[in-house]
Structure formats: structure tokens, C-alpha cells
């Protein structure tokens, strides 16, 4: 982005009330030009950290939507 000369990475912050909220926060950040994420507790405290990591990776690296991320978490994709 022209307005910021360095990459902006979103930090996870407090534990979110829903997985959909986490995915939406990340999706919105990437859509706004964010370069990546640094998510801890919302990944490690998820019931399936492996699937959560896959969903987050898809949002950041593959342009997945929130709905696609939720499908990954359900093991559908």
C-alpha cells in the first residue's frame, strides 16, 4: 500500500467469541491490504489447531473467504 511503507500484520488480540469472528477479522484485514497475521490463542485454544491453521493460511495465502475457512474447519475442504 502506498500509505504505509512497511507490511502491516494483524495481531490476534483477546480470545474471540466465535471462530467466524476470528476469520472475519482476518479476512477484513487482508482485504484492506494487511500483509499477514500473528494469531496465538485463537489458534492454539481452538478444538482443532491444525484445521484452524489451515483455515487461517487459506485466508492469508489463497484468498479464501470466511465461508471457505469455515468449510476447512469442518473438514469439508
mmCIF file of the N, C-alpha and C atoms, coordinates in Angstrom:
data_MODEL
# 
_entry.id   MODEL 
# 
loop_
_atom_site.group_PDB 
_atom_site.id 
_atom_site.type_symbol 
_atom_site.label_atom_id 
_atom_site.label_alt_id 
_atom_site.label_comp_id 
_atom_site.label_asym_id 
_atom_site.label_entity_id 
_atom_site.label_seq_id 
_atom_site.pdbx_PDB_ins_code 
_atom_site.Cartn_x 
_atom_site.Cartn_y 
_atom_site.Cartn_z 
_atom_site.occupancy 
_atom_site.B_iso_or_equiv 
_atom_site.pdbx_formal_charge 
_atom_site.auth_seq_id 
_atom_site.auth_comp_id 
_atom_site.auth_asym_id 
_atom_site.auth_atom_id 
_atom_site.pdbx_PDB_model_num 
ATOM 1   N N  . UNK A 1 1  ? 0.834   -1.169  0.000  1.00 0.00 ? 1  UNK A N  1 
ATOM 2   C CA . UNK A 1 1  ? 0.000   0.000   0.000  1.00 0.00 ? 1  UNK A CA 1 
ATOM 3   C C  . UNK A 1 1  ? 0.884   1.240   0.000  1.00 0.00 ? 1  UNK A C  1 
ATOM 4   N N  . UNK A 1 2  ? 0.443   2.247   -0.669 1.00 0.00 ? 2  UNK A N  1 
ATOM 5   C CA . UNK A 1 2  ? 1.216   3.476   -0.778 1.00 0.00 ? 2  UNK A CA 1 
ATOM 6   C C  . UNK A 1 2  ? 1.236   4.278   0.518  1.00 0.00 ? 2  UNK A C  1 
ATOM 7   N N  . UNK A 1 3  ? 0.221   4.163   1.342  1.00 0.00 ? 3  UNK A N  1 
ATOM 8   C CA . UNK A 1 3  ? 0.145   4.977   2.548  1.00 0.00 ? 3  UNK A CA 1 
ATOM 9   C C  . UNK A 1 3  ? 0.990   4.454   3.699  1.00 0.00 ? 3  UNK A C  1 
ATOM 10  N N  . UNK A 1 4  ? 1.477   3.240   3.610  1.00 0.00 ? 4  UNK A N  1 
ATOM 11  C CA . UNK A 1 4  ? 2.291   2.657   4.675  1.00 0.00 ? 4  UNK A CA 1 
ATOM 12  C C  . UNK A 1 4  ? 3.474   1.930   4.038  1.00 0.00 ? 4  UNK A C  1 
ATOM 13  N N  . UNK A 1 5  ? 4.700   2.384   4.321  1.00 0.00 ? 5  UNK A N  1 
ATOM 14  C CA . UNK A 1 5  ? 5.869   1.803   3.655  1.00 0.00 ? 5  UNK A CA 1 
ATOM 15  C C  . UNK A 1 5  ? 6.308   0.437   4.198  1.00 0.00 ? 5  UNK A C  1 
ATOM 16  N N  . UNK A 1 6  ? 5.694   -0.034  5.262  1.00 0.00 ? 6  UNK A N  1 
ATOM 17  C CA . UNK A 1 6  ? 6.069   -1.335  5.823  1.00 0.00 ? 6  UNK A CA 1 
ATOM 18  C C  . UNK A 1 6  ? 4.850   -2.261  5.847  1.00 0.00 ? 6  UNK A C  1 
ATOM 19  N N  . UNK A 1 7  ? 5.071   -3.559  5.776  1.00 0.00 ? 7  UNK A N  1 
ATOM 20  C CA . UNK A 1 7  ? 3.940   -4.502  5.838  1.00 0.00 ? 7  UNK A CA 1 
ATOM 21  C C  . UNK A 1 7  ? 3.229   -4.419  7.191  1.00 0.00 ? 7  UNK A C  1 
ATOM 22  N N  . UNK A 1 8  ? 1.923   -4.480  7.180  1.00 0.00 ? 8  UNK A N  1 
ATOM 23  C CA . UNK A 1 8  ? 1.128   -4.469  8.408  1.00 0.00 ? 8  UNK A CA 1 
ATOM 24  C C  . UNK A 1 8  ? 0.616   -5.880  8.651  1.00 0.00 ? 8  UNK A C  1 
ATOM 25  N N  . UNK A 1 9  ? 0.853   -6.371  9.872  1.00 0.00 ? 9  UNK A N  1 
ATOM 26  C CA . UNK A 1 9  ? 0.434   -7.709  10.271 1.00 0.00 ? 9  UNK A CA 1 
ATOM 27  C C  . UNK A 1 9  ? -0.557  -7.557  11.416 1.00 0.00 ? 9  UNK A C  1 
ATOM 28  N N  . UNK A 1 10 ? -1.684  -8.230  11.326 1.00 0.00 ? 10 UNK A N  1 
ATOM 29  C CA . UNK A 1 10 ? -2.687  -8.141  12.381 1.00 0.00 ? 10 UNK A CA 1 
ATOM 30  C C  . UNK A 1 10 ? -2.336  -9.110  13.512 1.00 0.00 ? 10 UNK A C  1 
ATOM 31  N N  . UNK A 1 11 ? -2.441  -8.610  14.745 1.00 0.00 ? 11 UNK A N  1 
ATOM 32  C CA . UNK A 1 11 ? -2.242  -9.456  15.919 1.00 0.00 ? 11 UNK A CA 1 
ATOM 33  C C  . UNK A 1 11 ? -3.607  -9.969  16.366 1.00 0.00 ? 11 UNK A C  1 
ATOM 34  N N  . UNK A 1 12 ? -3.642  -11.163 16.911 1.00 0.00 ? 12 UNK A N  1 
ATOM 35  C CA . UNK A 1 12 ? -4.900  -11.807 17.246 1.00 0.00 ? 12 UNK A CA 1 
ATOM 36  C C  . UNK A 1 12 ? -5.705  -11.164 18.351 1.00 0.00 ? 12 UNK A C  1 
ATOM 37  N N  . UNK A 1 13 ? -5.044  -10.587 19.339 1.00 0.00 ? 13 UNK A N  1 
ATOM 38  C CA . UNK A 1 13 ? -5.776  -9.961  20.430 1.00 0.00 ? 13 UNK A CA 1 
ATOM 39  C C  . UNK A 1 13 ? -6.435  -10.974 21.346 1.00 0.00 ? 13 UNK A C  1 
ATOM 40  N N  . UNK A 1 14 ? -7.484  -10.553 22.056 1.00 0.00 ? 14 UNK A N  1 
ATOM 41  C CA . UNK A 1 14 ? -8.140  -11.455 23.012 1.00 0.00 ? 14 UNK A CA 1 
ATOM 42  C C  . UNK A 1 14 ? -8.889  -12.587 22.317 1.00 0.00 ? 14 UNK A C  1 
ATOM 43  N N  . UNK A 1 15 ? -9.183  -13.632 23.091 1.00 0.00 ? 15 UNK A N  1 
ATOM 44  C CA . UNK A 1 15 ? -9.933  -14.753 22.538 1.00 0.00 ? 15 UNK A CA 1 
ATOM 45  C C  . UNK A 1 15 ? -11.277 -14.253 22.034 1.00 0.00 ? 15 UNK A C  1 
ATOM 46  N N  . UNK A 1 16 ? -11.583 -14.599 20.794 1.00 0.00 ? 16 UNK A N  1 
ATOM 47  C CA . UNK A 1 16 ? -12.823 -14.173 20.166 1.00 0.00 ? 16 UNK A CA 1 
ATOM 48  C C  . UNK A 1 16 ? -13.984 -15.064 20.624 1.00 0.00 ? 16 UNK A C  1 
ATOM 49  N N  . UNK A 1 17 ? -15.199 -14.529 20.529 1.00 0.00 ? 17 UNK A N  1 
ATOM 50  C CA . UNK A 1 17 ? -16.393 -15.276 20.941 1.00 0.00 ? 17 UNK A CA 1 
ATOM 51  C C  . UNK A 1 17 ? -16.744 -16.384 19.967 1.00 0.00 ? 17 UNK A C  1 
ATOM 52  N N  . UNK A 1 18 ? -16.340 -16.224 18.703 1.00 0.00 ? 18 UNK A N  1 
ATOM 53  C CA . UNK A 1 18 ? -16.663 -17.250 17.712 1.00 0.00 ? 18 UNK A CA 1 
ATOM 54  C C  . UNK A 1 18 ? -15.524 -17.392 16.717 1.00 0.00 ? 18 UNK A C  1 
ATOM 55  N N  . UNK A 1 19 ? -15.437 -18.573 16.139 1.00 0.00 ? 19 UNK A N  1 
ATOM 56  C CA . UNK A 1 19 ? -14.447 -18.828 15.099 1.00 0.00 ? 19 UNK A CA 1 
ATOM 57  C C  . UNK A 1 19 ? -14.741 -17.940 13.894 1.00 0.00 ? 19 UNK A C  1 
ATOM 58  N N  . UNK A 1 20 ? -16.013 -17.778 13.594 1.00 0.00 ? 20 UNK A N  1 
ATOM 59  C CA . UNK A 1 20 ? -16.386 -16.922 12.467 1.00 0.00 ? 20 UNK A CA 1 
ATOM 60  C C  . UNK A 1 20 ? -15.886 -15.495 12.679 1.00 0.00 ? 20 UNK A C  1 
ATOM 61  N N  . UNK A 1 21 ? -15.921 -15.020 13.927 1.00 0.00 ? 21 UNK A N  1 
ATOM 62  C CA . UNK A 1 21 ? -15.406 -13.691 14.239 1.00 0.00 ? 21 UNK A CA 1 
ATOM 63  C C  . UNK A 1 21 ? -13.916 -13.572 13.974 1.00 0.00 ? 21 UNK A C  1 
ATOM 64  N N  . UNK A 1 22 ? -13.165 -14.617 14.318 1.00 0.00 ? 22 UNK A N  1 
ATOM 65  C CA . UNK A 1 22 ? -11.724 -14.636 14.054 1.00 0.00 ? 22 UNK A CA 1 
ATOM 66  C C  . UNK A 1 22 ? -11.471 -14.582 12.551 1.00 0.00 ? 22 UNK A C  1 
ATOM 67  N N  . UNK A 1 23 ? -12.151 -15.439 11.821 1.00 0.00 ? 23 UNK A N  1 
ATOM 68  C CA . UNK A 1 23 ? -11.949 -15.496 10.369 1.00 0.00 ? 23 UNK A CA 1 
ATOM 69  C C  . UNK A 1 23 ? -12.347 -14.181 9.705  1.00 0.00 ? 23 UNK A C  1 
ATOM 70  N N  . UNK A 1 24 ? -13.428 -13.579 10.168 1.00 0.00 ? 24 UNK A N  1 
ATOM 71  C CA . UNK A 1 24 ? -13.871 -12.308 9.588  1.00 0.00 ? 24 UNK A CA 1 
ATOM 72  C C  . UNK A 1 24 ? -12.859 -11.198 9.849  1.00 0.00 ? 24 UNK A C  1 
ATOM 73  N N  . UNK A 1 25 ? -12.318 -11.147 11.058 1.00 0.00 ? 25 UNK A N  1 
ATOM 74  C CA . UNK A 1 25 ? -11.307 -10.151 11.398 1.00 0.00 ? 25 UNK A CA 1 
ATOM 75  C C  . UNK A 1 25 ? -10.102 -10.280 10.464 1.00 0.00 ? 25 UNK A C  1 
ATOM 76  N N  . UNK A 1 26 ? -9.666  -11.509 10.239 1.00 0.00 ? 26 UNK A N  1 
ATOM 77  C CA . UNK A 1 26 ? -8.507  -11.743 9.386  1.00 0.00 ? 26 UNK A CA 1 
ATOM 78  C C  . UNK A 1 26 ? -8.840  -11.448 7.926  1.00 0.00 ? 26 UNK A C  1 
ATOM 79  N N  . UNK A 1 27 ? -9.985  -11.916 7.482  1.00 0.00 ? 27 UNK A N  1 
ATOM 80  C CA . UNK A 1 27 ? -10.401 -11.662 6.101  1.00 0.00 ? 27 UNK A CA 1 
ATOM 81  C C  . UNK A 1 27 ? -10.457 -10.160 5.829  1.00 0.00 ? 27 UNK A C  1 
ATOM 82  N N  . UNK A 1 28 ? -11.081 -9.418  6.734  1.00 0.00 ? 28 UNK A N  1 
ATOM 83  C CA . UNK A 1 28 ? -11.194 -7.963  6.556  1.00 0.00 ? 28 UNK A CA 1 
ATOM 84  C C  . UNK A 1 28 ? -9.826  -7.295  6.523  1.00 0.00 ? 28 UNK A C  1 
ATOM 85  N N  . UNK A 1 29 ? -8.914  -7.753  7.366  1.00 0.00 ? 29 UNK A N  1 
ATOM 86  C CA . UNK A 1 29 ? -7.569  -7.191  7.388  1.00 0.00 ? 29 UNK A CA 1 
ATOM 87  C C  . UNK A 1 29 ? -6.839  -7.423  6.068  1.00 0.00 ? 29 UNK A C  1 
ATOM 88  N N  . UNK A 1 30 ? -6.919  -8.641  5.559  1.00 0.00 ? 30 UNK A N  1 
ATOM 89  C CA . UNK A 1 30 ? -6.254  -8.967  4.292  1.00 0.00 ? 30 UNK A CA 1 
ATOM 90  C C  . UNK A 1 30 ? -6.871  -8.171  3.147  1.00 0.00 ? 30 UNK A C  1 
ATOM 91  N N  . UNK A 1 31 ? -8.206  -8.052  3.149  1.00 0.00 ? 31 UNK A N  1 
ATOM 92  C CA . UNK A 1 31 ? -8.884  -7.287  2.104  1.00 0.00 ? 31 UNK A CA 1 
ATOM 93  C C  . UNK A 1 31 ? -8.491  -5.817  2.141  1.00 0.00 ? 31 UNK A C  1 
ATOM 94  N N  . UNK A 1 32 ? -8.155  -5.319  3.333  1.00 0.00 ? 32 UNK A N  1 
ATOM 95  C CA . UNK A 1 32 ? -7.766  -3.917  3.488  1.00 0.00 ? 32 UNK A CA 1 
ATOM 96  C C  . UNK A 1 32 ? -6.289  -3.687  3.180  1.00 0.00 ? 32 UNK A C  1 
ATOM 97  N N  . UNK A 1 33 ? -5.573  -4.756  2.839  1.00 0.00 ? 33 UNK A N  1 
ATOM 98  C CA . UNK A 1 33 ? -4.167  -4.610  2.475  1.00 0.00 ? 33 UNK A CA 1 
ATOM 99  C C  . UNK A 1 33 ? -3.178  -5.143  3.491  1.00 0.00 ? 33 UNK A C  1 
ATOM 100 N N  . UNK A 1 34 ? -3.670  -5.804  4.534  1.00 0.00 ? 34 UNK A N  1 
ATOM 101 C CA . UNK A 1 34 ? -2.780  -6.402  5.527  1.00 0.00 ? 34 UNK A CA 1 
ATOM 102 C C  . UNK A 1 34 ? -1.867  -7.433  4.886  1.00 0.00 ? 34 UNK A C  1 
ATOM 103 N N  . UNK A 1 35 ? -0.659  -7.540  5.423  1.00 0.00 ? 35 UNK A N  1 
ATOM 104 C CA . UNK A 1 35 ? 0.338   -8.444  4.848  1.00 0.00 ? 35 UNK A CA 1 
ATOM 105 C C  . UNK A 1 35 ? 0.304   -9.837  5.455  1.00 0.00 ? 35 UNK A C  1 
ATOM 106 N N  . UNK A 1 36 ? -0.305  -9.975  6.620  1.00 0.00 ? 36 UNK A N  1 
ATOM 107 C CA . UNK A 1 36 ? -0.306  -11.281 7.263  1.00 0.00 ? 36 UNK A CA 1 
ATOM 108 C C  . UNK A 1 36 ? -0.931  -11.215 8.633  1.00 0.00 ? 36 UNK A C  1 
ATOM 109 N N  . UNK A 1 37 ? -0.703  -12.272 9.421  1.00 0.00 ? 37 UNK A N  1 
ATOM 110 C CA . UNK A 1 37 ? -1.302  -12.372 10.750 1.00 0.00 ? 37 UNK A CA 1 
ATOM 111 C C  . UNK A 1 37 ? -0.292  -12.900 11.752 1.00 0.00 ? 37 UNK A C  1 
ATOM 112 N N  . UNK A 1 38 ? -0.561  -12.626 13.007 1.00 0.00 ? 38 UNK A N  1 
ATOM 113 C CA . UNK A 1 38 ? 0.179   -13.197 14.130 1.00 0.00 ? 38 UNK A CA 1 
ATOM 114 C C  . UNK A 1 38 ? -0.880  -13.604 15.151 1.00 0.00 ? 38 UNK A C  1 
ATOM 115 N N  . UNK A 1 39 ? -1.393  -14.793 15.005 1.00 0.00 ? 39 UNK A N  1 
ATOM 116 C CA . UNK A 1 39 ? -2.509  -15.262 15.820 1.00 0.00 ? 39 UNK A CA 1 
ATOM 117 C C  . UNK A 1 39 ? -2.025  -16.366 16.749 1.00 0.00 ? 39 UNK A C  1 
ATOM 118 N N  . UNK A 1 40 ? -2.262  -16.206 18.033 1.00 0.00 ? 40 UNK A N  1 
ATOM 119 C CA . UNK A 1 40 ? -1.835  -17.201 19.008 1.00 0.00 ? 40 UNK A CA 1 
ATOM 120 C C  . UNK A 1 40 ? -3.000  -17.944 19.599 1.00 0.00 ? 40 UNK A C  1 
ATOM 121 N N  . UNK A 1 41 ? -3.593  -17.379 20.674 1.00 0.00 ? 41 UNK A N  1 
ATOM 122 C CA . UNK A 1 41 ? -4.615  -18.089 21.448 1.00 0.00 ? 41 UNK A CA 1 
ATOM 123 C C  . UNK A 1 41 ? -5.809  -18.535 20.619 1.00 0.00 ? 41 UNK A C  1 
ATOM 124 N N  . UNK A 1 42 ? -6.198  -17.760 19.615 1.00 0.00 ? 42 UNK A N  1 
ATOM 125 C CA . UNK A 1 42 ? -7.345  -18.149 18.803 1.00 0.00 ? 42 UNK A CA 1 
ATOM 126 C C  . UNK A 1 42 ? -7.033  -19.337 17.895 1.00 0.00 ? 42 UNK A C  1 
ATOM 127 N N  . UNK A 1 43 ? -5.758  -19.674 17.772 1.00 0.00 ? 43 UNK A N  1 
ATOM 128 C CA . UNK A 1 43 ? -5.353  -20.885 17.056 1.00 0.00 ? 43 UNK A CA 1 
ATOM 129 C C  . UNK A 1 43 ? -5.123  -22.021 18.046 1.00 0.00 ? 43 UNK A C  1 
ATOM 130 N N  . UNK A 1 44 ? -4.268  -21.785 19.034 1.00 0.00 ? 44 UNK A N  1 
ATOM 131 C CA . UNK A 1 44 ? -3.859  -22.847 19.948 1.00 0.00 ? 44 UNK A CA 1 
ATOM 132 C C  . UNK A 1 44 ? -4.967  -23.300 20.884 1.00 0.00 ? 44 UNK A C  1 
ATOM 133 N N  . UNK A 1 45 ? -5.937  -22.431 21.162 1.00 0.00 ? 45 UNK A N  1 
ATOM 134 C CA . UNK A 1 45 ? -7.033  -22.815 22.037 1.00 0.00 ? 45 UNK A CA 1 
ATOM 135 C C  . UNK A 1 45 ? -8.245  -23.343 21.261 1.00 0.00 ? 45 UNK A C  1 
ATOM 136 N N  . UNK A 1 46 ? -8.129  -23.397 19.951 1.00 0.00 ? 46 UNK A N  1 
ATOM 137 C CA . UNK A 1 46 ? -9.212  -23.956 19.137 1.00 0.00 ? 46 UNK A CA 1 
ATOM 138 C C  . UNK A 1 46 ? -9.248  -25.467 19.343 1.00 0.00 ? 46 UNK A C  1 
ATOM 139 N N  . UNK A 1 47 ? -10.428 -26.061 19.223 1.00 0.00 ? 47 UNK A N  1 
ATOM 140 C CA . UNK A 1 47 ? -10.561 -27.511 19.429 1.00 0.00 ? 47 UNK A CA 1 
ATOM 141 C C  . UNK A 1 47 ? -9.720  -28.325 18.446 1.00 0.00 ? 47 UNK A C  1 
ATOM 142 N N  . UNK A 1 48 ? -9.412  -27.769 17.281 1.00 0.00 ? 48 UNK A N  1 
ATOM 143 C CA . UNK A 1 48 ? -8.565  -28.443 16.302 1.00 0.00 ? 48 UNK A CA 1 
ATOM 144 C C  . UNK A 1 48 ? -7.583  -27.423 15.720 1.00 0.00 ? 48 UNK A C  1 
ATOM 145 N N  . UNK A 1 49 ? -6.453  -27.196 16.410 1.00 0.00 ? 49 UNK A N  1 
ATOM 146 C CA . UNK A 1 49 ? -5.482  -26.192 15.962 1.00 0.00 ? 49 UNK A CA 1 
ATOM 147 C C  . UNK A 1 49 ? -4.948  -26.438 14.545 1.00 0.00 ? 49 UNK A C  1 
ATOM 148 N N  . UNK A 1 50 ? -4.875  -27.687 14.135 1.00 0.00 ? 50 UNK A N  1 
ATOM 149 C CA . UNK A 1 50 ? -4.381  -27.997 12.793 1.00 0.00 ? 50 UNK A CA 1 
ATOM 150 C C  . UNK A 1 50 ? -5.327  -27.458 11.727 1.00 0.00 ? 50 UNK A C  1 
ATOM 151 N N  . UNK A 1 51 ? -6.622  -27.735 11.884 1.00 0.00 ? 51 UNK A N  1 
ATOM 152 C CA . UNK A 1 51 ? -7.593  -27.234 10.912 1.00 0.00 ? 51 UNK A CA 1 
ATOM 153 C C  . UNK A 1 51 ? -7.689  -25.707 10.971 1.00 0.00 ? 51 UNK A C  1 
ATOM 154 N N  . UNK A 1 52 ? -7.566  -25.148 12.178 1.00 0.00 ? 52 UNK A N  1 
ATOM 155 C CA . UNK A 1 52 ? -7.605  -23.690 12.308 1.00 0.00 ? 52 UNK A CA 1 
ATOM 156 C C  . UNK A 1 52 ? -6.430  -23.073 11.561 1.00 0.00 ? 52 UNK A C  1 
ATOM 157 N N  . UNK A 1 53 ? -5.262  -23.666 11.676 1.00 0.00 ? 53 UNK A N  1 
ATOM 158 C CA . UNK A 1 53 ? -4.083  -23.173 10.962 1.00 0.00 ? 53 UNK A CA 1 
ATOM 159 C C  . UNK A 1 53 ? -4.298  -23.255 9.457  1.00 0.00 ? 53 UNK A C  1 
ATOM 160 N N  . UNK A 1 54 ? -4.884  -24.353 8.991  1.00 0.00 ? 54 UNK A N  1 
ATOM 161 C CA . UNK A 1 54 ? -5.174  -24.488 7.557  1.00 0.00 ? 54 UNK A CA 1 
ATOM 162 C C  . UNK A 1 54 ? -6.152  -23.418 7.083  1.00 0.00 ? 54 UNK A C  1 
ATOM 163 N N  . UNK A 1 55 ? -7.184  -23.157 7.885  1.00 0.00 ? 55 UNK A N  1 
ATOM 164 C CA . UNK A 1 55 ? -8.169  -22.143 7.515  1.00 0.00 ? 55 UNK A CA 1 
ATOM 165 C C  . UNK A 1 55 ? -7.534  -20.756 7.469  1.00 0.00 ? 55 UNK A C  1 
ATOM 166 N N  . UNK A 1 56 ? -6.732  -20.428 8.477  1.00 0.00 ? 56 UNK A N  1 
ATOM 167 C CA . UNK A 1 56 ? -6.070  -19.126 8.510  1.00 0.00 ? 56 UNK A CA 1 
ATOM 168 C C  . UNK A 1 56 ? -5.108  -18.974 7.335  1.00 0.00 ? 56 UNK A C  1 
ATOM 169 N N  . UNK A 1 57 ? -4.373  -20.017 7.047  1.00 0.00 ? 57 UNK A N  1 
ATOM 170 C CA . UNK A 1 57 ? -3.444  -19.996 5.920  1.00 0.00 ? 57 UNK A CA 1 
ATOM 171 C C  . UNK A 1 57 ? -4.176  -19.772 4.609  1.00 0.00 ? 57 UNK A C  1 
ATOM 172 N N  . UNK A 1 58 ? -5.316  -20.416 4.446  1.00 0.00 ? 58 UNK A N  1 
ATOM 173 C CA . UNK A 1 58 ? -6.104  -20.248 3.218  1.00 0.00 ? 58 UNK A CA 1 
ATOM 174 C C  . UNK A 1 58 ? -6.573  -18.803 3.065  1.00 0.00 ? 58 UNK A C  1 
ATOM 175 N N  . UNK A 1 59 ? -6.985  -18.169 4.157  1.00 0.00 ? 59 UNK A N  1 
ATOM 176 C CA . UNK A 1 59 ? -7.418  -16.775 4.090  1.00 0.00 ? 59 UNK A CA 1 
ATOM 177 C C  . UNK A 1 59 ? -6.264  -15.864 3.678  1.00 0.00 ? 59 UNK A C  1 
ATOM 178 N N  . UNK A 1 60 ? -5.113  -16.073 4.290  1.00 0.00 ? 60 UNK A N  1 
ATOM 179 C CA . UNK A 1 60 ? -3.970  -15.186 4.042  1.00 0.00 ? 60 UNK A CA 1 
ATOM 180 C C  . UNK A 1 60 ? -3.298  -15.463 2.705  1.00 0.00 ? 60 UNK A C  1 
ATOM 181 N N  . UNK A 1 61 ? -3.066  -16.735 2.389  1.00 0.00 ? 61 UNK A N  1 
ATOM 182 C CA . UNK A 1 61 ? -2.237  -17.076 1.227  1.00 0.00 ? 61 UNK A CA 1 
ATOM 183 C C  . UNK A 1 61 ? -3.009  -17.453 -0.036 1.00 0.00 ? 61 UNK A C  1 
ATOM 184 N N  . UNK A 1 62 ? -4.276  -17.857 0.114  1.00 0.00 ? 62 UNK A N  1 
ATOM 185 C CA . UNK A 1 62 ? -5.030  -18.313 -1.053 1.00 0.00 ? 62 UNK A CA 1 
ATOM 186 C C  . UNK A 1 62 ? -6.249  -17.448 -1.349 1.00 0.00 ? 62 UNK A C  1 
ATOM 187 N N  . UNK A 1 63 ? -6.460  -16.399 -0.547 1.00 0.00 ? 63 UNK A N  1 
ATOM 188 C CA . UNK A 1 63 ? -7.596  -15.518 -0.789 1.00 0.00 ? 63 UNK A CA 1 
ATOM 189 C C  . UNK A 1 63 ? -8.942  -16.140 -0.469 1.00 0.00 ? 63 UNK A C  1 
ATOM 190 N N  . UNK A 1 64 ? -8.952  -17.112 0.432  1.00 0.00 ? 64 UNK A N  1 
ATOM 191 C CA . UNK A 1 64 ? -10.207 -17.778 0.791  1.00 0.00 ? 64 UNK A CA 1 
ATOM 192 C C  . UNK A 1 64 ? -11.148 -16.805 1.497  1.00 0.00 ? 64 UNK A C  1 
ATOM 193 N N  . UNK A 1 65 ? -12.427 -17.086 1.405  1.00 0.00 ? 65 UNK A N  1 
ATOM 194 C CA . UNK A 1 65 ? -13.439 -16.296 2.089  1.00 0.00 ? 65 UNK A CA 1 
ATOM 195 C C  . UNK A 1 65 ? -13.670 -16.864 3.495  1.00 0.00 ? 65 UNK A C  1 
ATOM 196 N N  . UNK A 1 66 ? -14.433 -16.141 4.293  1.00 0.00 ? 66 UNK A N  1 
ATOM 197 C CA . UNK A 1 66 ? -14.794 -16.633 5.624  1.00 0.00 ? 66 UNK A CA 1 
ATOM 198 C C  . UNK A 1 66 ? -15.543 -17.949 5.498  1.00 0.00 ? 66 UNK A C  1 
ATOM 199 N N  . UNK A 1 67 ? -16.458 -18.022 4.555  1.00 0.00 ? 67 UNK A N  1 
ATOM 200 C CA . UNK A 1 67 ? -17.242 -19.254 4.369  1.00 0.00 ? 67 UNK A CA 1 
ATOM 201 C C  . UNK A 1 67 ? -16.348 -20.429 3.996  1.00 0.00 ? 67 UNK A C  1 
ATOM 202 N N  . UNK A 1 68 ? -15.368 -20.190 3.141  1.00 0.00 ? 68 UNK A N  1 
ATOM 203 C CA . UNK A 1 68 ? -14.424 -21.261 2.767  1.00 0.00 ? 68 UNK A CA 1 
ATOM 204 C C  . UNK A 1 68 ? -13.586 -21.672 3.972  1.00 0.00 ? 68 UNK A C  1 
ATOM 205 N N  . UNK A 1 69 ? -13.201 -20.711 4.794  1.00 0.00 ? 69 UNK A N  1 
ATOM 206 C CA . UNK A 1 69 ? -12.460 -21.021 6.017  1.00 0.00 ? 69 UNK A CA 1 
ATOM 207 C C  . UNK A 1 69 ? -13.274 -21.893 6.955  1.00 0.00 ? 69 UNK A C  1 
ATOM 208 N N  . UNK A 1 70 ? -14.559 -21.594 7.076  1.00 0.00 ? 70 UNK A N  1 
ATOM 209 C CA . UNK A 1 70 ? -15.433 -22.411 7.927  1.00 0.00 ? 70 UNK A CA 1 
ATOM 210 C C  . UNK A 1 70 ? -15.569 -23.832 7.389  1.00 0.00 ? 70 UNK A C  1 
ATOM 211 N N  . UNK A 1 71 ? -15.601 -23.979 6.067  1.00 0.00 ? 71 UNK A N  1 
ATOM 212 C CA . UNK A 1 71 ? -15.643 -25.326 5.477  1.00 0.00 ? 71 UNK A CA 1 
ATOM 213 C C  . UNK A 1 71 ? -14.376 -26.109 5.792  1.00 0.00 ? 71 UNK A C  1 
ATOM 214 N N  . UNK A 1 72 ? -13.244 -25.430 5.750  1.00 0.00 ? 72 UNK A N  1 
ATOM 215 C CA . UNK A 1 72 ? -11.975 -26.088 6.101  1.00 0.00 ? 72 UNK A CA 1 
ATOM 216 C C  . UNK A 1 72 ? -12.034 -26.566 7.549  1.00 0.00 ? 72 UNK A C  1 
ATOM 217 N N  . UNK A 1 73 ? -12.546 -25.721 8.440  1.00 0.00 ? 73 UNK A N  1 
ATOM 218 C CA . UNK A 1 73 ? -12.645 -26.098 9.859  1.00 0.00 ? 73 UNK A CA 1 
ATOM 219 C C  . UNK A 1 73 ? -13.579 -27.280 10.091 1.00 0.00 ? 73 UNK A C  1 
ATOM 220 N N  . UNK A 1 74 ? -14.556 -27.428 9.230  1.00 0.00 ? 74 UNK A N  1 
ATOM 221 C CA . UNK A 1 74 ? -15.489 -28.577 9.344  1.00 0.00 ? 74 UNK A CA 1 
ATOM 222 C C  . UNK A 1 74 ? -14.927 -29.819 8.672  1.00 0.00 ? 74 UNK A C  1 
ATOM 223 N N  . UNK A 1 75 ? -13.754 -29.695 8.050  1.00 0.00 ? 75 UNK A N  1 
ATOM 224 C CA . UNK A 1 75 ? -13.148 -30.836 7.380  1.00 0.00 ? 75 UNK A CA 1 
ATOM 225 C C  . UNK A 1 75 ? -13.745 -31.118 6.029  1.00 0.00 ? 75 UNK A C  1 
ATOM 226 N N  . UNK A 1 76 ? -14.519 -30.166 5.491  1.00 0.00 ? 76 UNK A N  1 
ATOM 227 C CA . UNK A 1 76 ? -15.178 -30.368 4.209  1.00 0.00 ? 76 UNK A CA 1 
ATOM 228 C C  . UNK A 1 76 ? -14.235 -30.075 3.048  1.00 0.00 ? 76 UNK A C  1 
ATOM 229 N N  . UNK A 1 77 ? -13.293 -29.186 3.254  1.00 0.00 ? 77 UNK A N  1 
ATOM 230 C CA . UNK A 1 77 ? -12.348 -28.806 2.186  1.00 0.00 ? 77 UNK A CA 1 
ATOM 231 C C  . UNK A 1 77 ? -10.946 -29.127 2.596  1.00 0.00 ? 77 UNK A C  1 
# 
